[in-house]
């Protein structure tokens, strides 16, 4: 019986420890090894047991496999019950603190890339997108919104296109000071435009501040994608629109060399799962081939 396999998986203290960590963060094997200070073979064996019991999910991104507790499966109640019993364990809280350090290392790597890439970011994007211009598609979706937030606004290319669209209030958010400086150089001063520095997982925005939000080709640089999407839900008004844009899963390794980070796209199931668990209603998606093996997908969701 399946329940016996699940209880056996939970009967080991190390596997409980791993499940608790992966309930809070998505990590690859190297990161998990550094957190729990175990040999990789032992960690991999325990992860395999948890996966086979249906308590974890995994996704491959380049040469890495990332693991997380199953947030959407029929075993969800069991995962929540087990982790709730472990919340006050001091050793596990120390694990979470070490995991935060791993996440910070990821973020710092991304920030170092953008610090050097900011002046040539528009050229780098064109090397990936070719002649395809997504801005016209964005503008069609965002016409009726009075307050629009561009999350991960980069050099402000999309904001520049929206500035001429009536009296919209525009908010651009980016974690990179260098990117925001490029946006300030590009954009004219306007009482309808604000540029704010901040992480997408901790948006510098009030609750229900925007009518529409855009997150275009930035999710790959976010250490906790679902947390960032939850933040979008927080800052949108009821009925607000969320336009999430990224590549479908692909195998073009050179893309991450051009743009930085691990960027091999996401499956539609991953994106729709994050949206639905956060509370969004996925209205529809549209896909646009931009190269022979690359497909850019626009997901329109509503709060």
C-alpha positions in Angstrom: 0.0 0.0 0.0 1.2 3.5 -0.8 0.6 4.8 2.7 3.2 2.3 4.0 5.8 3.6 1.6 5.1 7.2 2.8 5.3 6.3 6.5 8.5 4.4 5.9 10.0 7.4 4.1 9.1 9.6 7.1 10.4 7.2 9.7 14.0 8.3 9.2 15.3 11.4 11.1 17.5 12.5 8.2 14.6 12.3 5.7 12.4 14.3 8.0 15.2 16.8 8.2 15.4 17.0 4.4 11.7 17.2 4.0 11.5 20.1 6.4 14.2 22.1 4.6 12.6 21.4 1.2 9.2 22.5 2.4 10.7 25.9 2.8 13.2 26.1 -0.1 13.9 24.6 -3.5 17.5 23.4 -3.5 19.9 21.3 -5.7 21.9 18.4 -4.3 25.1 20.5 -3.8 23.2 23.1 -1.8 21.5 20.4 0.3 24.9 18.8 1.0 26.3 22.1 2.2 23.4 22.7 4.5 23.2 19.2 6.2 27.0 18.5 6.0 26.5 15.0 4.6 28.2 13.1 1.8 26.4 13.5 -1.5 25.7 9.8 -2.0 23.8 9.7 1.3 21.8 12.8 0.5 20.9 11.4 -3.0 19.8 8.1 -1.5 17.4 9.8 1.0 16.1 12.2 -1.7 15.3 9.2 -3.9 13.2 7.5 -1.2 11.3 10.7 -0.6 10.7 11.2 -4.3 9.5 7.6 -4.7 7.1 8.1 -1.8 5.6 11.1 -3.6 6.7 13.6 -0.8 9.1 15.5 -3.0 9.1 16.9 -6.6 12.1 17.6 -8.7 12.9 19.6 -11.8 16.0 19.6 -14.0 17.6 22.9 -15.0 20.7 22.5 -17.0 23.1 20.2 -15.2 21.3 20.7 -11.8 18.3 19.0 -10.4 16.3 21.0 -7.9 14.1 19.4 -5.2 11.2 20.7 -3.2 8.4 19.3 -1.0 5.3 18.5 -3.1 3.0 21.5 -2.8 0.2 20.2 -5.0 0.0 16.5 -4.8 -2.4 14.1 -2.9 0.3 13.8 -0.2 0.2 17.4 0.6 -1.7 17.1 3.9 0.9 14.5 5.1 3.8 16.8 4.3 2.2 19.7 6.1 1.4 17.5 9.1 5.0 16.2 9.4 6.6 19.6 9.0 4.3 21.3 11.5 5.5 18.9 14.1 9.1 20.0 13.4 8.7 23.8 13.5 10.1 24.2 17.0 13.2 22.0 16.6 16.2 24.2 17.1 18.5 22.1 14.9 16.1 22.4 12.0 15.9 26.1 12.5 19.7 26.2 12.2 19.3 24.3 8.9 17.0 27.0 7.6 19.5 29.7 8.6 22.2 27.9 6.6 19.8 27.5 3.7 19.3 31.2 3.7 23.0 31.6 3.2 22.9 29.3 0.2 20.1 31.4 -1.3 22.1 34.5 -0.7 25.0 33.1 -2.6 22.7 32.5 -5.6 21.4 36.0 -5.4 24.9 37.5 -5.1 26.0 35.6 -8.3 23.0 37.1 -10.2 23.7 40.6 -8.9 27.4 40.4 -9.9 26.3 39.4 -13.4 23.9 42.4 -13.7 26.4 44.8 -12.3 28.6 44.2 -15.3 25.9 43.4 -17.9 23.6 46.4 -17.3 25.2 48.8 -20.0 24.8 46.1 -22.6 21.7 44.4 -21.4 19.5 45.5 -24.3 22.0 44.1 -26.8 22.2 40.8 -24.9 18.4 40.4 -25.0 18.4 41.0 -28.7 20.9 38.2 -29.2 18.3 35.9 -27.6 15.1 37.3 -29.0 16.2 38.2 -32.4 13.7 40.4 -34.2 10.9 39.6 -31.9 9.7 42.6 -29.9 7.6 41.5 -26.9 6.7 45.1 -25.9 3.9 45.5 -28.4 2.3 42.3 -26.9 2.7 43.7 -23.4 1.0 47.0 -24.3 -2.1 45.2 -25.7 -2.6 43.4 -22.4 -2.0 46.4 -20.2 -4.1 49.1 -22.0 -6.9 49.3 -19.4 -4.8 49.3 -16.3 -4.3 52.6 -14.4 -1.4 51.5 -12.3 1.2 49.1 -13.8 4.2 47.6 -12.1 7.1 46.3 -14.2 8.8 43.8 -11.8 12.4 43.2 -12.8 12.2 46.3 -15.1 15.8 46.2 -16.1 16.8 49.1 -18.3 13.2 50.4 -18.5 12.5 49.4 -22.1 8.9 48.4 -21.5 8.3 51.4 -19.2 9.5 53.7 -22.0 6.8 52.3 -24.3 4.0 52.7 -21.8 4.9 56.3 -20.8 3.0 57.5 -23.8 -0.1 55.5 -23.0 -2.3 58.2 -21.4 -2.1 58.9 -17.7 -1.0 55.5 -16.4 1.0 55.4 -13.2 4.1 53.3 -13.8 6.2 51.6 -11.1 9.5 49.9 -12.1 11.2 47.5 -9.6 14.6 46.0 -9.9 17.1 44.5 -7.5 20.1 45.9 -9.5 21.1 49.5 -8.9 23.1 49.4 -12.2 20.0 48.3 -14.1 17.9 51.1 -12.5 20.6 53.6 -13.4 20.3 52.5 -17.0 16.5 52.9 -16.8 17.0 56.5 -15.4 19.2 57.4 -18.3 16.6 56.1 -20.8 13.4 57.4 -19.2 12.4 61.0 -19.1 11.4 62.5 -15.7 7.6 62.1 -15.2 5.3 62.5 -12.3 3.6 59.2 -13.4 6.8 57.1 -13.1 8.6 55.7 -10.0 11.7 53.5 -10.0 12.2 51.4 -6.9 15.0 49.1 -5.8 14.0 45.8 -4.2 13.8 42.1 -4.5 10.9 40.4 -6.2 10.4 38.1 -3.2 10.0 41.2 -1.0 8.5 43.9 -3.3 8.8 47.5 -2.1 5.1 48.0 -2.8 1.9 48.4 -0.7 -0.8 45.8 -0.7 -3.2 46.2 -3.6 -1.2 49.1 -5.1 -1.3 48.1 -8.7 -4.0 47.1 -11.3 -1.6 45.1 -13.4 1.9 43.6 -13.0 4.4 42.4 -15.5 7.3 39.9 -14.9 9.1 39.4 -18.1 12.0 37.0 -18.4 13.2 37.5 -14.8 11.8 34.5 -13.0 15.0 32.5 -13.8 17.0 34.9 -11.6 14.6 34.5 -8.6 15.7 32.0 -6.0 12.1 31.4 -4.8 9.8 31.7 -7.8 6.6 30.9 -6.0 7.4 33.4 -3.2 7.8 36.1 -5.9 4.5 35.2 -7.5 2.8 35.4 -4.0 4.2 38.9 -3.7 2.6 39.9 -7.0 -0.7 38.6 -5.7 -0.3 40.8 -2.6 0.3 44.0 -4.5 -2.4 43.6 -7.0 -5.9 44.9 -6.6 -8.8 42.4 -6.6 -9.4 41.5 -10.3 -5.9 42.7 -11.1 -4.0 41.2 -14.1 -0.6 39.5 -13.9 1.4 39.0 -17.1 4.2 36.5 -16.6 6.5 36.0 -19.6 9.3 33.4 -19.9 10.7 30.7 -22.2 9.3 27.2 -22.4 11.7 24.5 -21.3 14.6 24.1 -23.8 18.1 22.7 -24.1 20.0 25.7 -25.4 22.8 26.0 -22.9 24.3 29.0 -24.7 21.3 31.1 -23.6 22.5 31.1 -20.0 26.0 32.1 -21.1 24.5 35.2 -22.9 22.1 36.3 -20.3 23.6 34.9 -17.1 22.3 32.5 -14.5 20.6 29.1 -15.2 18.0 29.9 -17.8 16.6 26.9 -19.5 12.9 27.9 -19.2 10.0 26.4 -17.4 7.3 24.0 -18.3 3.7 25.2 -18.5 2.9 22.9 -15.6 5.5 24.6 -13.4 4.2 28.1 -14.2 0.5 27.1 -13.8 1.2 25.3 -10.6 2.9 28.3 -9.0 0.1 30.6 -10.2 -2.8 28.4 -9.0 -1.3 27.7 -5.6 -0.8 31.4 -5.0 -4.4 32.1 -5.7 -4.3 33.3 -9.3 -6.8 32.3 -12.0 -4.8 31.4 -15.1 -7.0 32.9 -17.9 -4.9 31.8 -20.9 -1.5 31.7 -22.4 0.0 32.5 -25.8 3.2 31.2 -27.3 5.6 32.9 -29.8 8.5 31.1 -31.4 11.5 33.5 -31.4 14.2 31.1 -32.6 14.2 27.6 -34.1 14.2 26.0 -30.7 12.9 28.8 -28.4 9.3 29.6 -27.5 8.4 32.6 -25.5 5.1 32.2 -23.6 2.9 34.9 -22.2 0.7 33.7 -19.2 -2.2 36.0 -18.3 -3.6 35.5 -14.8 -6.1 37.3 -12.7 -6.4 37.8 -9.0 
